[in-house]
């Protein structure tokens, strides 16, 4: 039988990880309505001289 400490740890871990799992499936919108994939992100920030 699991101790209450282990159950609480599992609960808190799930509270932290559940939103991360959901956001892992989303692409950033970069301030617009269209999603940006890795190539678009690289092109967008690669063209910005402040990011170099």
N, C-alpha and C positions, 0 to 999 in steps of 0.2 A: 504494500500500500504506500502511495506517495505521501510525503509529508506536506503539510499546508504551505511550508516555505517553498517547496518545489512547485506546487500548484500555483502559488502566487507568482513565482518567477516565470512560469510558463505563460500565465495570463498577461503579465507585463511585457514579456517578449513579443507575444502576439499583438498586443496593442501597438507596439512600436513597428513591427514588421508588416502588418496588414496594409497600411497605406503605402509603404515602399513597394510591396508586390503590385498594388494597383497602378502606381505611377510608373513602374518599369515597362508597362505596356503602352504608355503614351509617348508621343513624340512632342518635342517643344514647339510652340507656336511662334515664338520669337516676336511677340508683340502684334502679330497679325492673325488672320483667320485660318491661314494655311499652315499645315504641319511642315516641319523642316526635318529632313533626314540627315544623316551624317555628312553626306557630300554637300548638301546645301548649307549646313552649319559651317563646315570647313571653308567653303567659298565665301560665306558671309563674313566670318571672322578673319579669314586669311587676307581679305581685302582691306581690313581695318588696320591702319598703321599703329594704333595704340595697343594692339594685341601682340605686337612683335617685340 
